[in-house]
Amino acid sequence: MAKILIIDDERAIRNTLREILEYEDYQVVDVDNGIDGLEVIKKNDLDLVLCDIKMSRMDGMEVLAEGLGIKPDLPFIMISGHGTIETAVEASKKGAYDFISKPPDLNRLLITVRNALERGNLVTETKVLKRKVSKVRDILGNSPGIQKIKDTIDRVAPTDARVLVTGANGSGKELVARWLHEKSHRVNAPIIEVNCAAIPSELIESELFGHEKGSFTSAVKQRIGKFEQANGGTLFLDEIGDMSHSAQAKVLRALQESKITRVGGEKEIEVDVRVIAATNKDLLKEIDAGNFRMDLYHRLSVILIHVPPLTDRKEDIPIIAQSFCEEICSEYGMPVKKFSDGAILALQSLPWTGNIRELRNMVERLIILSDKVITENDVLTFANPAGPTTVIATPQNLATTISATVPVTAAANGHSFSSNFDQFGSFQEYKDYAEKEYIKYKLEKNNWNVSKTADDIDIQRSHLYSKIEKYGLKRSEQ
């Protein structure tokens, strides 16, 4: 039930509005002055305010301004017996949802109230969805290296100090950058990411600083660069060690003067940007080799954060693996699987050259190819799908755990699956193939009883029907 506050110094108006709104099943609170109204706004969760403009102790426009200062998303409908277009425009400029003249028309009042409440709900839902979408994954682990990173982030994030994050590919450098932004005073402004390694050297300057129309052949219109897009927020320069010398010089100038110039332009544009850089290279060695500017290195490395590889913090693997498992099972709409103690020990024994990124891929693979409890054998079997110890992927051994060292022949084509990986253009194609064969085997085993099969593989029946439709599975003729 929506809760509405009425602020009006005329008792007759308050009583009339209360009677109308309560008849429509709204919960109503009323006061006769703006000062008391602001106290009600502070102490209650309101959905809407109806506020008179001409009042003795505090003008309605003042109540509007202060009320929105307390709760910026609270809809205000202003009411007045001296309504003019100028008054309505002023109320709108100050943030009012709408303006109604006294005496209010009943139908217009109810429609306006309903629309204002719906708008308020949409604003709230949008904020909730944005928080869900933009939610930054936690930095998981309690190893000394990770604890040091968390402590450093807490100390450094509230400042504007530039940070250089180093570490191997897949170790979590981007996550560190996002938490530095998330805990800074710039959190309400954007964090803009630039992968310097993915942009050709001839385009990096246009990407960073923008360009003017006609500045080069393909510049058919003006482009706003990443520095301007990140104004007021954070610019994350990933793989900074791969940036060209000319771009390095311009980035250095932007950091020194807080000004940029678009490619082909002459006007200097002031920018307020916090720069966080990351690299998997040893920049000191790159400086010695003449590939990176020493002055830029010193500008970027006010604070240095090194993210250790996963092999240096194996005690964090259990909590990371379980977190990935819960996340992926949720995405797939299946019950969360568990790791046996042996599976965890097996995961900790792997080399993890791809670090966190490789671990997530591994967990996703295990979820698809293993039963309810992921075992040590599962980890050894599916650790390296393209390697010599890989188990052959037949419907039978997708349904049961088989030792990774036992050679198996694929019944489907007479070849070992590990020698036929060229048929898959991506890991996703491999996963889809494995999932299709596994579901097909289980359906045939259960004589195409969908309900029984869904219980057998521990997924929802509706989800299984979707998979059957996705892969075009049909019962074979007897």
VOPAGU-2260 file (C-alpha; in pm, 1 decimal, decimal comma):
REM VOPAGU-2260
SITE   aa  ch    i         X         Y         Z
SITE  MET   A    0       0,0       0,0       0,0
SITE  ALA   A    1     147,3     335,2    -109,8
SITE  LYS   A    2     204,5     591,3     164,3
SITE  ILE   A    3     122,8     953,2      74,6
SITE  LEU   A    4     198,8    1272,3     269,3
SITE  ILE   A    5     -29,1    1576,6     235,3
SITE  ILE   A    6     117,1    1915,8     336,1
SITE  ASP   A    7    -143,9    2194,6     332,6
SITE  ASP   A    8    -240,9    2464,4     582,5
SITE  GLU   A    9    -611,4    2442,2     492,6
SITE  ARG   A   10    -788,7    2176,0     698,7
SITE  ALA   A   11   -1075,1    2143,9     447,5
SITE  ILE   A   12    -831,0    2063,9     163,0
SITE  ARG   A   13    -641,6    1812,8     374,7
SITE  ASN   A   14    -962,4    1636,3     478,9
SITE  THR   A   15   -1093,4    1624,4     121,2
SITE  LEU   A   16    -766,6    1484,8     -18,4
SITE  ARG   A   17    -740,5    1231,7     263,3
SITE  GLU   A   18   -1094,8    1109,3     205,8
SITE  ILE   A   19   -1037,7    1067,2    -170,0
SITE  LEU   A   20    -700,5     892,4    -134,7
SITE  GLU   A   21    -803,9     661,6     148,5
SITE  TYR   A   22   -1107,7     556,7     -55,9
SITE  GLU   A   23    -855,6     446,1    -323,8
SITE  ASP   A   24    -673,9     235,5     -56,6
SITE  TYR   A   25    -376,2     466,0     -12,1
SITE  GLN   A   26    -222,7     518,7     333,1
SITE  VAL   A   27    -232,9     891,3     412,4
SITE  VAL   A   28     -44,0    1117,4     655,8
SITE  ASP   A   29    -121,4    1490,6     668,8
SITE  VAL   A   30      36,3    1795,9     834,9
SITE  ASP   A   31     -50,1    2164,8     822,4
SITE  ASN   A   32     296,8    2314,9     764,1
SITE  GLY   A   33     620,7    2254,9     573,3
SITE  ILE   A   34     848,8    2222,2     876,1
SITE  ASP   A   35     650,6    1929,8    1016,4
SITE  GLY   A   36     626,1    1790,2     664,8
SITE  LEU   A   37    1005,1    1774,2     632,7
SITE  GLU   A   38    1026,1    1587,0     963,7
SITE  VAL   A   39     775,9    1330,9     834,0
SITE  ILE   A   40     983,0    1293,8     514,2
SITE  LYS   A   41    1299,9    1232,4     717,7
SITE  LYS   A   42    1145,3     969,9     945,0
SITE  ASN   A   43     915,8     776,7     708,9
SITE  ASP   A   44     934,5     575,3     388,3
SITE  LEU   A   45     697,8     774,3     172,3
SITE  ASP   A   46     592,1     706,4    -185,8
SITE  LEU   A   47     450,8    1049,2    -272,5
SITE  VAL   A   48     405,1    1403,3    -136,1
SITE  LEU   A   49     116,0    1638,9    -215,9
SITE  CYS   A   50     235,1    1985,7    -115,6
SITE  ASP   A   51      60,9    2324,0    -114,6
SITE  ILE   A   52     269,7    2614,8    -244,9
SITE  LYS   A   53     135,4    2907,8     -43,6
SITE  MET   A   54     181,6    2832,0     327,3
SITE  SER   A   55     264,1    3056,5     621,8
SITE  ARG   A   56     555,1    2893,4     810,7
SITE  MET   A   57     744,5    2764,5     508,2
SITE  ASP   A   58     677,5    2817,1     139,5
SITE  GLY   A   59     595,0    2503,6     -61,1
SITE  MET   A   60     884,2    2565,4    -301,3
SITE  GLU   A   61    1123,7    2557,7      -5,6
SITE  VAL   A   62     966,8    2232,5     114,6
SITE  LEU   A   63    1011,9    2089,7    -236,4
SITE  ALA   A   64    1380,7    2183,8    -251,5
SITE  GLU   A   65    1463,5    2058,0      98,7
SITE  GLY   A   66    1249,9    1746,2      63,9
SITE  LEU   A   67    1429,7    1641,5    -256,1
SITE  GLY   A   68    1756,6    1712,1     -78,6
SITE  ILE   A   69    1657,3    1454,6     183,8
SITE  LYS   A   70    1510,4    1197,1     -60,1
SITE  PRO   A   71    1598,2    1281,9    -422,4
SITE  ASP   A   72    1368,3    1018,9    -577,3
SITE  LEU   A   73    1053,9    1110,7    -379,8
SITE  PRO   A   74     781,3    1236,9    -621,4
SITE  PHE   A   75     622,1    1574,9    -533,9
SITE  ILE   A   76     290,0    1696,0    -671,0
SITE  MET   A   77     247,7    2069,4    -602,7
SITE  ILE   A   78    -102,0    2214,0    -547,3
SITE  SER   A   79    -207,4    2579,3    -531,8
SITE  GLY   A   80    -514,5    2799,8    -546,7
SITE  HIS   A   81    -311,0    3066,9    -726,8
SITE  GLY   A   82    -188,4    2851,9   -1013,0
SITE  THR   A   83     -14,8    3015,7   -1306,6
SITE  ILE   A   84     197,3    2880,8   -1588,9
SITE  GLU   A   85     501,8    3051,6   -1435,0
SITE  THR   A   86     441,3    2876,5   -1101,8
SITE  ALA   A   87     403,7    2538,5   -1272,1
SITE  VAL   A   88     725,5    2589,5   -1470,5
SITE  GLU   A   89     916,5    2692,5   -1159,4
SITE  ALA   A   90     790,3    2387,6    -969,1
SITE  SER   A   91     896,5    2159,5   -1255,1
SITE  LYS   A   92    1242,0    2317,2   -1268,9
SITE  LYS   A   93    1286,2    2250,3    -898,0
SITE  GLY   A   94    1203,2    1881,5    -944,4
SITE  ALA   A   95     826,2    1852,6    -892,1
SITE  TYR   A   96     657,1    1567,1   -1078,8
SITE  ASP   A   97     344,9    1773,4   -1160,5
SITE  PHE   A   98     137,1    2077,0   -1065,1
SITE  ILE   A   99    -238,6    2079,8    -987,6
SITE  SER   A  100    -461,6    2383,8    -932,3
SITE  LYS   A  101    -713,8    2413,6    -648,5
SITE  PRO   A  102    -979,9    2295,3    -626,5
SITE  PRO   A  103    -838,3    1976,5    -779,4
SITE  ASP   A  104   -1033,4    1787,1   -1041,7
SITE  LEU   A  105   -1096,1    1439,4    -896,8
SITE  ASN   A  106   -1009,1    1239,2   -1208,7
SITE  ARG   A  107    -698,3    1443,6   -1286,6
SITE  LEU   A  108    -581,5    1414,3    -926,5
SITE  LEU   A  109    -613,8    1035,1    -918,5
SITE  ILE   A  110    -446,5     988,8   -1258,8
SITE  THR   A  111    -157,7    1215,7   -1159,3
SITE  VAL   A  112    -113,0    1035,0    -827,7
SITE  ARG   A  113    -115,9     695,5   -1001,0
SITE  ASN   A  114     136,2     807,2   -1264,0
SITE  ALA   A  115     365,2     964,0   -1003,7
SITE  LEU   A  116     364,4     643,8    -797,1
SITE  GLU   A  117     439,4     433,0   -1105,8
SITE  ARG   A  118     727,9     662,7   -1195,2
SITE  GLY   A  119     863,9     631,4    -842,4
SITE  ASN   A  120     847,9     251,9    -865,7
SITE  LEU   A  121    1027,1     256,6   -1201,4
SITE  VAL   A  122    1304,1     475,0   -1062,4
SITE  THR   A  123    1351,5     237,8    -768,0
SITE  GLU   A  124    1349,0     -72,4    -990,2
SITE  THR   A  125    1596,9      86,0   -1229,8
SITE  LYS   A  126    1837,7     161,8    -946,5
SITE  VAL   A  127    1809,6    -194,0    -814,0
SITE  LEU   A  128    1875,2    -337,6   -1160,5
SITE  LYS   A  129    2172,1    -107,1   -1213,7
SITE  ARG   A  130    2319,1    -218,4    -883,5
SITE  LYS   A  131    2275,3    -582,6    -986,2
SITE  VAL   A  132    2426,6    -530,3   -1330,5
SITE  SER   A  133    2717,6    -318,4   -1213,5
SITE  LYS   A  134    2787,7    -522,5    -901,5
SITE  VAL   A  135    3160,5    -581,5    -880,6
SITE  ARG   A  136    3263,8    -937,1    -801,7
SITE  ASP   A  137    3434,5    -968,7    -464,4
SITE  ILE   A  138    3808,6   -1020,4    -442,6
SITE  LEU   A  139    3803,5   -1370,6    -298,3
SITE  GLY   A  140    4069,5   -1522,4     -77,4
SITE  ASN   A  141    4241,6   -1481,7     255,8
SITE  SER   A  142    4602,4   -1544,4     155,8
SITE  PRO   A  143    4859,0   -1285,2     271,6
SITE  GLY   A  144    4898,9   -1150,8     -84,0
SITE  ILE   A  145    4525,7   -1094,5    -131,0
SITE  GLN   A  146    4482,5    -948,2     216,2
SITE  LYS   A  147    4758,9    -697,0     138,8
SITE  ILE   A  148    4579,9    -598,0    -184,5
SITE  LYS   A  149    4249,4    -545,5      -0,1
SITE  ASP   A  150    4420,0    -331,6     264,9
SITE  THR   A  151    4592,9    -124,5      -2,4
SITE  ILE   A  152    4265,8     -69,4    -190,4
SITE  ASP   A  153    4095,8      51,9     130,3
SITE  ARG   A  154    4377,5     301,2     189,0
SITE  VAL   A  155    4426,1     421,5    -167,4
SITE  ALA   A  156    4073,9     420,2    -316,6
SITE  PRO   A  157    3945,5     735,9    -139,1
SITE  THR   A  158    4238,9     936,7    -280,4
SITE  ASP   A  159    4306,3    1044,3    -639,0
SITE  ALA   A  160    4649,8     879,4    -645,1
SITE  ARG   A  161    4733,9     701,6    -970,5
SITE  VAL   A  162    4777,9     326,8    -940,0
SITE  LEU   A  163    4977,4      80,0   -1148,4
SITE  VAL   A  164    4849,5    -277,5   -1117,2
SITE  THR   A  165    5086,5    -553,4   -1227,5
SITE  GLY   A  166    5039,4    -927,0   -1260,7
SITE  ALA   A  167    5010,5   -1215,5   -1504,5
SITE  ASN   A  168    4725,5   -1251,3   -1753,0
SITE  GLY   A  169    4404,1   -1366,9   -1587,7
SITE  SER   A  170    4522,8   -1291,4   -1234,0
SITE  GLY   A  171    4253,3   -1030,4   -1160,9
SITE  LYS   A  172    4407,9    -690,6   -1239,1
SITE  GLU   A  173    4082,6    -553,4   -1379,1
SITE  LEU   A  174    3898,1    -653,9   -1061,4
SITE  VAL   A  175    4148,1    -457,8    -852,2
SITE  ALA   A  176    4093,5    -152,3   -1074,6
SITE  ARG   A  177    3717,0    -178,8   -1042,3
SITE  TRP   A  178    3734,6    -199,0    -662,9
SITE  LEU   A  179    3961,6     107,4    -655,5
SITE  HIS   A  180    3686,9     289,6    -844,7
SITE  GLU   A  181    3402,4     134,8    -643,1
SITE  LYS   A  182    3549,6     256,2    -312,5
SITE  SER   A  183    3645,1     602,2    -439,0
SITE  HIS   A  184    3450,3     927,0    -427,3
SITE  ARG   A  185    3418,1     892,9    -807,5
SITE  VAL   A  186    3191,4     587,7    -781,6
SITE  ASN   A  187    2887,2     773,0    -921,1
SITE  ALA   A  188    3084,0     865,6   -1234,6
SITE  PRO   A  189    3186,4     606,0   -1495,3
SITE  ILE   A  190    3491,3     382,7   -1506,9
SITE  ILE   A  191    3603,5     364,3   -1869,5
SITE  GLU   A  192    3828,1      78,5   -1978,5
SITE  VAL   A  193    4077,5      85,6   -2265,2
SITE  ASN   A  194    4264,0    -228,4   -2369,2
SITE  CYS   A  195    4578,3     -75,8   -2516,2
SITE  ALA   A  196    4689,0    -410,4   -2662,8
SITE  ALA   A  197    4365,1    -457,9   -2858,5
SITE  ILE   A  198    4373,1    -122,2   -3040,7
SITE  PRO   A  199    4604,9     -69,4   -3341,7
SITE  SER   A  200    4878,8     182,1   -3269,0
SITE  GLU   A  201    4751,4     418,0   -3540,1
SITE  LEU   A  202    4408,7     435,5   -3372,7
SITE  ILE   A  203    4505,4     450,3   -3004,8
SITE  GLU   A  204    4533,0     830,7   -2998,0
SITE  SER   A  205    4187,1     872,9   -3151,9
SITE  GLU   A  206    4050,8     617,8   -2902,8
SITE  LEU   A  207    4200,0     798,3   -2602,9
SITE  PHE   A  208    4166,8    1163,0   -2701,6
SITE  GLY   A  209    3897,1    1162,5   -2969,9
SITE  HIS   A  210    3917,4    1331,2   -3308,8
SITE  GLU   A  211    3758,9    1612,9   -3503,4
SITE  LYS   A  212    3555,8    1558,1   -3818,2
SITE  GLY   A  213    3783,1    1541,3   -4122,7
SITE  SER   A  214    4103,1    1499,5   -3922,2
SITE  PHE   A  215    4182,7    1186,1   -4124,7
SITE  THR   A  216    4023,8     987,4   -4407,2
SITE  SER   A  217    3767,5     787,7   -4208,6
SITE  ALA   A  218    3687,4    1066,3   -3960,3
SITE  VAL   A  219    3338,8    1137,1   -4096,1
SITE  LYS   A  220    3220,1    1287,7   -3768,1
SITE  GLN   A  221    3357,3    1414,5   -3438,4
SITE  ARG   A  222    3448,4    1146,4   -3185,3
SITE  ILE   A  223    3467,0    1187,3   -2806,6
SITE  GLY   A  224    3768,9    1000,9   -2665,5
SITE  LYS   A  225    3796,0     786,8   -2354,8
SITE  PHE   A  226    3954,3    1065,4   -2147,7
SITE  GLU   A  227    3648,3    1285,3   -2202,8
SITE  GLN   A  228    3408,7     994,3   -2147,0
SITE  ALA   A  229    3575,2     926,7   -1812,0
SITE  ASN   A  230    3561,9    1290,8   -1702,6
SITE  GLY   A  231    3484,2    1298,5   -1331,0
SITE  GLY   A  232    3543,5     924,7   -1307,8
SITE  THR   A  233    3818,0     668,9   -1363,6
SITE  LEU   A  234    4010,7     572,1   -1676,4
SITE  PHE   A  235    4148,6     216,8   -1666,8
SITE  LEU   A  236    4436,2     170,2   -1913,2
SITE  ASP   A  237    4476,8    -205,8   -1939,3
SITE  GLU   A  238    4796,1    -350,9   -2092,9
SITE  ILE   A  239    4962,7      -8,5   -2080,5
SITE  GLY   A  240    5294,9    -170,4   -2174,5
SITE  ASP   A  241    5166,9    -219,8   -2530,9
SITE  MET   A  242    5095,5     148,7   -2593,0
SITE  SER   A  243    5282,6     321,9   -2876,9
SITE  HIS   A  244    5549,2     586,7   -2802,9
SITE  SER   A  245    5345,9     870,5   -2954,7
SITE  ALA   A  246    5041,9     780,8   -2745,2
SITE  GLN   A  247    5262,1     752,2   -2433,4
SITE  ALA   A  248    5379,1    1110,5   -2486,8
SITE  LYS   A  249    5022,9    1240,7   -2512,6
SITE  VAL   A  250    4906,7    1043,5   -2208,0
SITE  LEU   A  251    5199,9    1189,2   -2013,2
SITE  ARG   A  252    5093,9    1542,0   -2111,3
SITE  ALA   A  253    4731,4    1468,6   -2015,8
SITE  LEU   A  254    4846,0    1347,8   -1672,4
SITE  GLN   A  255    5074,0    1648,4   -1620,0
SITE  GLU   A  256    4831,1    1919,8   -1729,8
SITE  SER   A  257    4486,7    1754,7   -1695,8
SITE  LYS   A  258    4419,8    1868,7   -2052,1
SITE  ILE   A  259    4379,8    1684,4   -2380,9
SITE  THR   A  260    4353,4    1784,6   -2746,2
SITE  ARG   A  261    4150,9    1582,7   -2993,8
SITE  VAL   A  262    4328,3    1448,2   -3301,9
SITE  GLY   A  263    4301,9    1716,6   -3568,7
SITE  GLY   A  264    4188,4    1975,4   -3317,6
SITE  GLU   A  265    4350,3    2279,9   -3161,1
SITE  LYS   A  266    4128,9    2344,9   -2859,9
SITE  GLU   A  267    4255,8    2223,2   -2523,3
SITE  ILE   A  268    3992,7    2040,9   -2319,5
SITE  GLU   A  269    4023,2    2014,6   -1943,8
SITE  VAL   A  270    3958,3    1669,5   -1798,5
SITE  ASP   A  271    3923,1    1550,0   -1439,1
SITE  VAL   A  272    4021,4    1184,2   -1459,8
SITE  ARG   A  273    4181,0     937,7   -1223,4
SITE  VAL   A  274    4405,5     701,1   -1418,6
SITE  ILE   A  275    4459,0     339,1   -1315,5
SITE  ALA   A  276    4694,0     140,0   -1537,9
SITE  ALA   A  277    4765,7    -231,5   -1556,7
SITE  THR   A  278    5021,0    -449,3   -1731,6
SITE  ASN   A  279    5148,3    -805,6   -1743,0
SITE  LYS   A  280    5494,0    -683,1   -1847,8
SITE  ASP   A  281    5794,0    -578,2   -1640,8
SITE  LEU   A  282    5789,7    -208,5   -1726,9
SITE  LEU   A  283    6139,1    -150,4   -1588,0
SITE  LYS   A  284    6272,4    -401,7   -1839,8
SITE  GLU   A  285    6061,8    -234,7   -2109,3
SITE  ILE   A  286    6220,7      98,7   -2014,5
SITE  ASP   A  287    6569,8     -51,4   -2045,9
SITE  ALA   A  288    6473,3    -191,3   -2386,1
SITE  GLY   A  289    6351,3     152,7   -2498,3
SITE  ASN   A  290    5987,5      44,2   -2529,6
SITE  PHE   A  291    5839,7     248,6   -2246,2
SITE  ARG   A  292    5895,9     602,6   -2119,8
SITE  MET   A  293    6049,3     628,3   -1775,1
SITE  ASP   A  294    5873,6     959,8   -1701,8
SITE  LEU   A  295    5534,9     804,4   -1781,0
SITE  TYR   A  296    5616,6     505,6   -1559,9
SITE  HIS   A  297    5684,9     737,5   -1264,8
SITE  ARG   A  298    5362,6     930,7   -1335,0
SITE  LEU   A  299    5156,6     611,5   -1335,0
SITE  SER   A  300    5319,3     427,6   -1044,1
SITE  VAL   A  301    5237,3     654,4    -751,8
SITE  ILE   A  302    5095,2     339,0    -594,3
SITE  LEU   A  303    5206,6      -7,8    -706,4
SITE  ILE   A  304    4980,9    -311,1    -655,6
SITE  HIS   A  305    5105,0    -653,2    -762,7
SITE  VAL   A  306    4846,1    -930,4    -806,2
SITE  PRO   A  307    5012,9   -1267,3    -735,1
SITE  PRO   A  308    4951,1   -1563,4    -968,3
SITE  LEU   A  309    4709,4   -1831,6    -852,8
SITE  THR   A  310    4994,3   -2078,9    -796,6
SITE  ASP   A  311    5130,6   -1845,4    -526,1
SITE  ARG   A  312    4801,7   -1847,7    -334,2
SITE  LYS   A  313    4665,8   -2198,9    -366,8
SITE  GLU   A  314    4497,8   -2169,6     -27,1
SITE  ASP   A  315    4247,2   -1936,4    -199,1
SITE  ILE   A  316    4143,6   -2194,2    -460,2
SITE  PRO   A  317    3865,7   -2364,0    -251,5
SITE  ILE   A  318    3671,6   -2042,5    -186,6
SITE  ILE   A  319    3719,8   -1915,4    -543,8
SITE  ALA   A  320    3616,5   -2247,2    -700,8
SITE  GLN   A  321    3302,7   -2274,9    -485,8
SITE  SER   A  322    3207,1   -1915,0    -562,3
SITE  PHE   A  323    3240,8   -1977,2    -936,6
SITE  CYS   A  324    3042,0   -2300,2    -896,8
SITE  GLU   A  325    2749,7   -2120,5    -729,8
SITE  GLU   A  326    2754,4   -1842,9    -989,4
SITE  ILE   A  327    2765,1   -2075,3   -1292,8
SITE  CYS   A  328    2504,1   -2319,4   -1155,8
SITE  SER   A  329    2274,0   -2022,4   -1100,8
SITE  GLU   A  330    2327,6   -1909,0   -1461,4
SITE  TYR   A  331    2248,3   -2259,8   -1587,7
SITE  GLY   A  332    1941,6   -2297,0   -1363,4
SITE  MET   A  333    2068,0   -2608,9   -1187,3
SITE  PRO   A  334    2128,6   -2699,8    -821,2
SITE  VAL   A  335    2469,8   -2602,1    -689,2
SITE  LYS   A  336    2725,1   -2882,8    -715,1
SITE  LYS   A  337    2980,1   -2960,5    -446,9
SITE  PHE   A  338    3352,7   -3033,2    -459,3
SITE  SER   A  339    3487,0   -3335,8    -275,7
SITE  ASP   A  340    3799,4   -3286,7     -61,6
SITE  GLY   A  341    3994,7   -3485,1    -319,4
SITE  ALA   A  342    3871,7   -3257,0    -599,0
SITE  ILE   A  343    3991,4   -2949,8    -410,2
SITE  LEU   A  344    4334,8   -3106,6    -355,8
SITE  ALA   A  345    4348,6   -3195,9    -725,5
SITE  LEU   A  346    4261,5   -2838,4    -823,3
SITE  GLN   A  347    4534,6   -2707,2    -594,6
SITE  SER   A  348    4789,4   -2937,3    -761,4
SITE  LEU   A  349    4737,0   -2795,6   -1112,6
SITE  PRO   A  350    4980,8   -2539,2   -1260,9
SITE  TRP   A  351    4716,2   -2268,5   -1344,7
SITE  THR   A  352    4907,9   -2089,9   -1616,7
SITE  GLY   A  353    4586,4   -1901,2   -1699,4
SITE  ASN   A  354    4524,2   -1803,8   -1336,7
SITE  ILE   A  355    4170,8   -1704,3   -1225,7
SITE  ARG   A  356    4036,4   -1701,7   -1580,6
SITE  GLU   A  357    4151,6   -2059,0   -1635,1
SITE  LEU   A  358    4003,2   -2167,6   -1300,9
SITE  ARG   A  359    3662,5   -2030,0   -1394,0
SITE  ASN   A  360    3668,3   -2213,3   -1727,8
SITE  MET   A  361    3770,1   -2531,9   -1546,5
SITE  VAL   A  362    3485,1   -2501,5   -1295,3
SITE  GLU   A  363    3233,8   -2443,6   -1575,2
SITE  ARG   A  364    3363,3   -2752,2   -1756,4
SITE  LEU   A  365    3339,2   -2963,1   -1441,0
SITE  ILE   A  366    2983,3   -2846,7   -1374,8
SITE  ILE   A  367    2876,3   -2958,1   -1722,5
SITE  LEU   A  368    3061,7   -3288,6   -1732,5
SITE  SER   A  369    3040,9   -3410,3   -1371,7
SITE  ASP   A  370    2766,7   -3551,7   -1150,1
SITE  LYS   A  371    2624,0   -3388,3    -834,9
SITE  VAL   A  372    2955,6   -3408,2    -647,7
SITE  ILE   A  373    3269,5   -3310,7    -838,3
SITE  THR   A  374    3539,2   -3567,3    -755,0
SITE  GLU   A  375    3914,8   -3590,3    -782,5
SITE  ASN   A  376    3871,7   -3817,4   -1085,8
SITE  ASP   A  377    3656,9   -3550,9   -1253,3
SITE  VAL   A  378    3930,0   -3292,1   -1207,8
SITE  LEU   A  379    4200,7   -3526,1   -1343,3
SITE  THR   A  380    3977,5   -3635,0   -1629,8
SITE  PHE   A  381    3868,4   -3296,0   -1751,5
SITE  ALA   A  382    4164,6   -3080,6   -1646,5
SITE  ASN   A  383    4300,1   -3049,5   -1997,6
SITE  PRO   A  384    4049,2   -3143,7   -2269,7
SITE  ALA   A  385    4308,6   -3117,3   -2546,6
SITE  GLY   A  386    4589,6   -3298,4   -2368,5
SITE  PRO   A  387    4707,8   -3658,8   -2383,4
SITE  THR   A  388    4547,1   -3753,5   -2048,7
SITE  THR   A  389    4199,4   -3650,6   -2158,1
SITE  VAL   A  390    3927,3   -3910,1   -2130,8
SITE  ILE   A  391    3747,3   -3983,0   -2454,3
SITE  ALA   A  392    3408,4   -3810,1   -2460,2
SITE  THR   A  393    3136,9   -4068,6   -2518,7
SITE  PRO   A  394    2784,8   -4048,4   -2378,1
SITE  GLN   A  395    2874,5   -4327,0   -2137,7
SITE  ASN   A  396    3180,3   -4164,1   -1983,4
SITE  LEU   A  397    3015,9   -3824,5   -1975,3
SITE  ALA   A  398    2760,1   -3981,1   -1741,7
SITE  THR   A  399    3012,9   -4156,1   -1517,5
SITE  THR   A  400    3356,9   -4074,1   -1390,1
SITE  ILE   A  401    3638,5   -4262,2   -1559,5
SITE  SER   A  402    4009,2   -4259,4   -1491,2
SITE  ALA   A  403    4195,5   -4010,2   -1706,4
SITE  THR   A  404    4465,8   -4258,1   -1790,7
SITE  VAL   A  405    4243,5   -4527,3   -1945,7
SITE  PRO   A  406    4213,7   -4502,0   -2326,5
SITE  VAL   A  407    3853,2   -4519,5   -2449,9
SITE  THR   A  408    3726,2   -4535,3   -2806,7
SITE  ALA   A  409    3436,0   -4312,7   -2907,4
SITE  ALA   A  410    3149,2   -4527,3   -3022,8
SITE  ALA   A  411    3015,8   -4248,5   -3238,5
SITE  ASN   A  412    3302,3   -4229,7   -3488,3
SITE  GLY   A  413    3569,9   -4478,2   -3392,1
SITE  HIS   A  414    3822,7   -4210,0   -3301,6
SITE  SER   A  415    3941,1   -4083,0   -2968,6
SITE  PHE   A  416    3771,0   -3753,4   -2887,9
SITE  SER   A  417    4104,2   -3598,0   -2789,4
SITE  SER   A  418    4239,3   -3656,2   -3140,8
SITE  ASN   A  419    3935,9   -3494,0   -3300,4
SITE  PHE   A  420    3929,5   -3150,5   -3133,8
SITE  ASP   A  421    3976,6   -2968,7   -3462,5
SITE  GLN   A  422    3604,5   -3011,5   -3524,9
SITE  PHE   A  423    3533,6   -2753,1   -3254,0
SITE  GLY   A  424    3586,9   -2389,0   -3337,2
SITE  SER   A  425    3556,5   -2276,9   -2975,0
SITE  PHE   A  426    3528,5   -2409,0   -2620,7
SITE  GLN   A  427    3157,5   -2322,4   -2629,4
SITE  GLU   A  428    3107,2   -2559,3   -2924,8
SITE  TYR   A  429    3287,4   -2832,3   -2729,0
SITE  LYS   A  430    3064,7   -2769,8   -2424,8
SITE  ASP   A  431    2747,8   -2776,9   -2634,3
SITE  TYR   A  432    2852,3   -3104,2   -2796,4
SITE  ALA   A  433    2934,7   -3264,5   -2461,4
SITE  GLU   A  434    2610,3   -3144,7   -2303,3
SITE  LYS   A  435    2403,0   -3266,2   -2599,1
SITE  GLU   A  436    2556,3   -3615,8   -2590,2
SITE  TYR   A  437    2520,1   -3636,7   -2212,5
SITE  ILE   A  438    2149,9   -3540,9   -2220,2
SITE  LYS   A  439    2085,4   -3774,2   -2514,5
SITE  TYR   A  440    2245,0   -4064,6   -2327,9
SITE  LYS   A  441    2043,9   -3998,3   -2010,5
SITE  LEU   A  442    1715,9   -3968,9   -2203,7
SITE  GLU   A  443    1777,2   -4297,7   -2381,4
SITE  LYS   A  444    1879,8   -4463,5   -2055,5
SITE  ASN   A  445    1549,7   -4352,3   -1897,8
SITE  ASN   A  446    1344,7   -4452,1   -2205,4
SITE  TRP   A  447    1280,3   -4083,5   -2280,7
SITE  ASN   A  448    1100,7   -4024,4   -1951,9
SITE  VAL   A  449    1168,8   -3650,0   -1924,3
SITE  SER   A  450    1058,7   -3618,4   -1561,9
SITE  LYS   A  451    1280,3   -3909,7   -1451,4
SITE  THR   A  452    1573,5   -3780,3   -1656,8
SITE  ALA   A  453    1542,0   -3432,8   -1505,1
SITE  ASP   A  454    1557,2   -3587,2   -1156,7
SITE  ASP   A  455    1848,7   -3808,0   -1263,0
SITE  ILE   A  456    2067,0   -3519,8   -1383,2
SITE  ASP   A  457    1933,2   -3283,9   -1115,6
SITE  ILE   A  458    1788,8   -2999,6   -1324,8
SITE  GLN   A  459    1440,4   -2854,3   -1358,0
SITE  ARG   A  460    1211,1   -3031,6   -1604,2
SITE  SER   A  461    1138,2   -2706,0   -1790,4
SITE  HIS   A  462    1512,9   -2651,0   -1824,1
SITE  LEU   A  463    1553,2   -3000,9   -1970,1
SITE  TYR   A  464    1275,3   -2938,3   -2223,0
SITE  SER   A  465    1461,2   -2621,7   -2329,3
SITE  LYS   A  466    1781,0   -2823,4   -2379,4
SITE  ILE   A  467    1596,6   -3089,5   -2583,5
SITE  GLU   A  468    1455,8   -2815,6   -2806,9
SITE  LYS   A  469    1792,1   -2635,7   -2828,3
SITE  TYR   A  470    1978,9   -2944,2   -2948,9
SITE  GLY   A  471    1694,2   -3083,4   -3161,0
SITE  LEU   A  472    1692,1   -3413,9   -2974,0
SITE  LYS   A  473    1431,4   -3664,6   -3086,9
SITE  ARG   A  474    1341,1   -4012,1   -2974,8
SITE  SER   A  475    1478,0   -4268,1   -3218,9
SITE  GLU   A  476    1235,6   -4501,4   -3394,2
SITE  GLN   A  477    1218,8   -4847,1   -3236,9
